[in-house]
Amino acid sequence: MSSLVKEKKISAVMAIHDLNLASRFSDKLVMLKDGKVYAAGEPKALLNEVNIGQVYGIEAMVMNAMGRPYVVPLRSLTEAAVCD
């Protein structure tokens, strides 16, 4: 798909909930929260612990894998509040 997009100079839009797949195959992301745009931009700028916590309600660790963000979910923020 990415070679077709580059060859034809077109855009492709996909809806995906797996942040690691989105990071791997997307040049730009849009994060939605409560049906509204929360943030938009490149995966490196968007996929961080703060944004993931705000949008998905989870504590996560974000690492660099092959030059792209890689998200490791740790626990829900409600679980974290009870445990801490």
Secondary structure by P-SEA (a helix, b strand, c coil): caaaaaaacbbbbbbbccaaaaaacccbbbbbccccccccccccccccaaaaaaaccbbbbbbbcccbbbbbbcccaaaaaaac
